Amino acid sequence: GLWLFIRYALPWLLPFLLAFAISRLIEPAVSFLVQKARFRRTAAAGLCTLVVFSALVTITALSVGRAVIELTAFVQRLPTLLQGLSEVLTALSQRIENFVISAPIEIQNYLNGMLDGFVKKSTEIPAELSGKLLPLLSGAAKITPRFLVFFITCAISVYFISSGYSDVRAFI
């Protein structure tokens, strides 16, 4: 029964469970506004819900914006970084070549095969990276509508649970 609940019911109930938890967290602020500032309960619940979800949206927007800025800066600096990388790789390949030449003949063939495999694999890395990045981006685009529905459902639920918190708590 627990497995069935977690597998099938929890994804549908999660926005409401999260909304109840958030309502519990903002309950002291709502109570303060009702008792001290003489707000109606629905107005206080709406204000607190608006503040909480505005903060979440702001933090998310700032995080995504900062990530975009950093990725843009990285892409702009990438050619410069790759130029330095070629110099490092040239020096490294020279050291490895000296190491292979100084190794016994029996081991040289094995090391050369290993190096050829490494070079072949390193040329395939950009293709593999782009092959994995594209599904990641499409997956993010695919999950965005679900996230928005979850977010909106949770926000509306927080308002309604918080505005009738004592009744909801008595019912539970």
Secondary structure as UniProt FT lines:
FT   HELIX           2..4
FT   HELIX           5..9
FT   HELIX           10..35
FT   HELIX           41..102
FT   HELIX           105..163
FT   HELIX           165..171
//
